[in-house]
Amino acid sequence: MAGPKQQPLPPDVAGREDAAEVLRAFVVDGGLSIAFMRAFDEPDMWGLLLVDNRASCRARAYCAGKRLHRG
């Protein structure tokens, strides 16, 4: 269960024994604090994960704030 300022687990992750959290990011004093675990054999996967995930999250947040639907 998520705390008051934490994101809930994605529905496809809840209850899965094979799922592993690999990244946590927090805003502290206006800066970003990140912790991560090695999870990929190729380091370029981290770049792909961060770029794709941030873009997707921003799009969802923007749409939710504007009450739009992503196409």
C-alpha positions in Angstrom: 0.0 0.0 0.0 1.3 3.5 -0.9 1.9 6.2 1.7 0.3 9.7 1.4 3.0 11.0 -1.1 3.8 7.7 -2.8 2.6 6.2 -6.1 0.5 3.0 -5.9 1.9 -0.1 -7.4 0.9 -0.7 -11.0 -2.0 -3.2 -11.3 0.1 -5.7 -13.3 2.8 -5.7 -10.5 0.7 -6.2 -7.4 1.1 -9.7 -6.0 3.8 -10.7 -8.5 6.8 -12.6 -7.0 8.9 -12.0 -10.1 8.5 -8.2 -10.1 11.4 -6.1 -8.7 11.4 -2.4 -8.0 14.4 -0.9 -9.8 14.0 2.9 -9.5 12.8 5.4 -6.9 12.8 9.1 -7.4 11.9 11.8 -4.9 11.9 15.6 -4.9 13.7 17.0 -1.9 14.4 20.7 -1.3 13.6 21.4 -5.0 16.1 18.7 -6.3 15.8 15.2 -7.5 17.1 12.2 -5.4 17.2 8.9 -7.2 18.0 5.3 -6.0 18.2 2.4 -8.4 19.3 -1.2 -8.6 21.1 -2.8 -11.5 18.4 -4.7 -13.4 19.5 -4.7 -17.1 22.4 -6.4 -18.8 22.8 -3.5 -21.2 23.3 0.1 -19.7 21.5 1.7 -22.7 18.3 0.1 -21.3 18.4 2.7 -18.5 18.4 5.5 -21.0 15.5 4.0 -22.8 13.6 3.4 -19.5 14.1 6.9 -18.3 13.2 8.7 -21.5 10.2 6.5 -22.4 8.9 6.4 -18.8 9.3 10.2 -18.2 7.6 11.1 -21.4 4.7 8.7 -20.8 4.2 9.9 -17.2 4.3 13.5 -18.2 1.7 12.8 -21.0 -0.6 11.0 -18.5 -0.2 13.8 -15.9 -0.9 16.5 -18.5 -4.0 14.7 -19.8 -5.3 14.1 -16.3 -4.8 17.8 -15.3 -6.5 19.0 -18.5 -9.1 16.1 -18.4 -8.0 15.0 -21.9 -7.7 11.5 -23.2 -4.5 10.1 -24.7 -4.9 8.8 -28.2 
